Amino acid sequence: MFEKVVMITLFTFILVFGISGNATITIAYLTNKKLRKHFVVTISLALFGTFGSMFYCLSLYYYVIGEDMTGFLCNLNGFALSTLSVGTIHLLALLSFERYLATVHPFSLRRCTIQHKLLAVALTILCTLMTTYPPLIGWSQYVIIDKEGGYCTFDYVSKDLNSRTYLLMLFMSAYVIPAVIIIVCYINIYRTAVLLPCTNVRSTSTDQTPQSRSRLFEQRDRMFQGNLTRIVLVAVLTFMVSWTPYAILAVVWQFVANEIPSRKYILTSVCFAKLSVVWNPIIYGLNDRQFRFTDSMVRLRSMSERSEKRSEEHHNTPVDRRTKL
């Protein structure tokens, strides 16, 4: 009973905060033209989190009523949540590559238009769908692992060749390859950051020559990119911490262990994995000053519009004037 209450609480938290938090990021960045251009991948990541979190309502419903999720709903839930998870790590790998270009090859990134970034996001999502769609057409399947039946996931229990080959493909494409891309990108980012000469911004404040102003703008841009790189690194680390126990569980269960792991370990790894959808709003809310400023401006604008609307309604209300004889 305690485990059921924990899972219901977890799914409720993810459903509420996953949707509201990621939607806040999406709205804040989309309403600012400058941020909309620079944060295409981040917006895509937030949209993934917003729509993916909605499918946790199915898990919450079946946990509450205590029935197994079967048939079409099981496939839909398993496919949606797997696409959310795999798509998130693929987009984080793309985001890490973008940070690599911004730090190591900044002029290449400046030549990239919004269309280029949208194309990269579209190809990344296509790669994600190619990874999560096979269980729907017979290469492995989406099944219930937990006895409570509150969610469906890919079959990492069966020992047949079909399930094992898909698990290997999934482990490589959804964990190993993105992790290698992320590690290589950040190694090069670190090496470049160490080799960059340190410039003093204060020393250029009294010098107003064109060269000094150019160096000042370059330094500010470098600080901006460095802050974004740190935020993305924190997001990547939290996602890896969330999904590593689950990935290890699936591989060890399939290829090493002969006995079924304890239910407590299964639920612990599931809780870590499911929480990955709420990390981005927390990270950007605590670390990105531009996001906090833009979000505050959006809220103030919304409050101002509501106030003006109420004022107009008040002035347009007809007044009953009675004359005294």
N, C-alpha and C positions, 0 to 999 in steps of 0.2 A: 504493500500500500504506500509506503514511504517513497519507493522508487517511482511509482506512478505519479504521485504528487509532484516530485521533483521534475519529471519530464513534462507534465502539464504546465508547471510554472515556467520551465525553460522555453517551451514552444510559445507560450503567451508573451514572454519577454521578447523573443525573437520576432514574433508577428508584429508587435506594437513598435518596438524600437527599430527593428530592421526596416520596416516600411517608412516610418516617420523620419528616422535619422538619414537614410539614404535619399529620401525624397527632398529633405532639406538641402543636402549637398547639391543635388541636381538643380533645384530651383535657384539656389544662391549663385551657382556658376553660370546657368543659362541666362539669367537676367542681366549679367554683366558682359558686355560685348568683348572687352579685353580678356577677361577670364575664360569666356566661352571659346576663344581662339586657342588659348594656351592649354586648356584642361579638357581636351576632347576625350582622351582615354580615361581620365578620372570621372568625367560625366558618364561615360559608357559603363564604367565600373559601378557607379552609384545606381544607374538605371537597372543594371543586372541585379543588384542587391534589393532594389525596391520591388521589382516584379517577382523575383525569386522568393522573397520573404512571404509573399501572398500565399504561396502553396503550403506554407506551414499551417494554414487554417485547416487543411485536410488532416494533417497529423494530429493537431489539437482536437479536432472533432472525434476522430477514432479513438484517441486515448481517453477522452471523456466518456464515450459510450461503451468502451471496452470491447469493441468488435475488431475483427481482422479486416484490413484493407485488401481487397482482391480485385482481380480482373482489370478493367480499363482504368479505374482510379489508381490502382497500384502502379500500373505502367506510367500513368500520367505523373503521379507523385514522384516515382523513382527517376523518371526522365527529367522532370523539372528541377529537382533538387540536385541531381548529378550534373546537369548543365550549369546550374548556378555555381556549384563548387569548382568544376573543371574550368568553366569560363572565367571565374575570378582569378585563378592562378595563371591562366593564359594571359589575361589582361594585365596582371601584375608583372608578368615577364615582359610584355610589350611596354609597360610603363617604365620598367627598369632599363630597357633598351633606349627608350626616349631620354631618360636621365643620362645614360651613357653618351648619347649624341649631344645633349646639352652641355655636358662637361668636357668631353674629349674632342668632339667635332661640332662646336657651336654654330659655325657658319652653315653646315649641312642642315641642321635643324631649322635655322632661320629661313632656308629656302623651301622648307616643307609648308605646304598650304593646308587649309582645313580639309580640302578634298583628299590630299595624301593621307592625312591622319584618319579620316573616315574610312578610306580604303583599307588601311592597316587594321582598323578595328573590325571591319566587315570580314576580312580574311581570317582574323583571329577567331571570331565567332563561328565562322564556317569550319575551322579546324576543331573547335569545341564540339559542334554538332556531329562531325564525323567521328568523334570519340565517344559520345554518349548515345548516339542513335542505334548502333548495332544490336543491343539487347532487344530492341523492339522488332527486329527482323530475324531473330533466331540465334545470333551469336551471343551466347549467355542469355541472361534474363534478369528482370527486376523482381525481387522476391522480398518477403518479410523475414528479417533476421531475428528481431526481437520478438519474444513470445507475446508481448502485449499487442503487437500488430499495429503500432501507431505510425509507422513509416515504412517505406520500401526503399531498397537500395540494390545495387548490383550484386549478383550472386558470387560471394567469395567463400561459400561453404562447400558447394559441390566439388568433387574431385575429378570430374570428367575432363576430357581434353578441351572441350568447347569452353568451359568456364575458365580453365587455367590459361588458355591462350589469350582470351579476352582480358583476364586480370593482368597478365604480363604487358599486353599492349596498353591498357589503362594506366598501369603503374609507370610505364616509361613515358607516355605522352602527357599524362596529367600530373606527374610528380618529378621524375628524374630529369627529363629534358628542360622543363621550365626552371627547375632548380639550378641546373648547369648554366643556363642563359643568365639567370639572375646573379649567380656567383661570379661568372666571368665579367659581366657588366660592372659589378661593384668593385672587383679587383682593379679593373682599369680606371674606374672613377677614383678610387683611393690613390692609385699611383699618380694619376694626373693631378689630383689635389695636393699631393705632397710635393710634386715638382713645380707647381705654380709659384712664381715669385710673390712674396708678400708685399703689398703696396699699402701705403698709409693714406687713408682718405682725408684725414685732417690736414695733411701737408698740402693737399691740392685745393683746400677751401679758399685760401688767399690768392691762389694763382688762377687767373681767369683766361689764360691762353686757350686757344682751341684744342691744343694737345692735352692740356691738363683736364679740360672738360670731358674730352673723349675718354681719358683714363678714368675719370670719376664715374662716368656712365658705365664703363666696362666693369669697374669694381662693384658698382651697385647691382648690375646684372649678374655678376658672379656670385654675389651674396644671395640674391634672389634664387638663382638656380641651386646654390648649395643648400638653402633652406628646404626647397622642394625635394632635393635628393634625400635629405635626412628624413623627411616625412614619408617618402616612398619606401625607404629602407625599413623604417619602423613598421609600416603596413605589411611589407613582405615578411619580416621576421615574425610578426604576430600570426600571419596566415600559416607560415611553416610550422610554428609551434602548435597551432590548432589542428593541422591535418597530419602531422608526422605520426602521432600515436595511432590514428585510424589507418594510415597507409601501412605501418608496421604490423598492425593487427591483421589486416587482410592478407598480406604476403606470408607472414609467419603461420597463420592458420591454414593457408592453402598449401604451402610447400615444406613446412618444418614440423609443426605440431600435429600430433595424431589425435589429441583430445580437444574437445571444445573448450575455449577459454571461459573463465568465470563471467557471469552476467554483469558483475560489478565493473570488470575491466571493459566489457563491451559498452556499457552505458557511459562510463567515464570518457572513453575515446569518442563516443558519439556526441557527448555534451561539448567536448573541446571542438570537434569538427563543426557542429551546428552554430557555435558562437562566432565563427569566422565572419559571418555576414554582418555583425554589429560592430566590428573593430574599426572599419573605415570612418563612420561618423564620429566615433570617440577620438580617433587619431587626428582627423582634420579639425575637429572642434577644439582640441587642446593645443595643437601645434601651429595651425595655419592662421596667421593674423589676417590675411586677406579674406579668407573664408569667414572668419568671425565678423569682420567689418562689413562685408557684403551681405551676410545674413542679417546683421543688425539694420542695415539700410533697407533691405527688403521688408523686414518687419515694421520699421518706421513708416515706409511708404504705404504698406497695407493699412496700418492704423490711421494714417492721414486720410487715405481714400475713404475708409469707413466713416471717419469723423465728418468729412465733407459731404458724404452721402446722407448721413443723419441730419446735417445742417440744412441741406437742400430740401429734404423731406419735411423738416420743421417749418421752413419758410413757405413751402408750397401748400401747406395744410390750410384749407379754407377756414376763415374765422367767422363765427356766427355773431353777427352784429344786430343787436336789437335796439330799436329806437324807442325812446320814452315819449309818450304823449303828455 
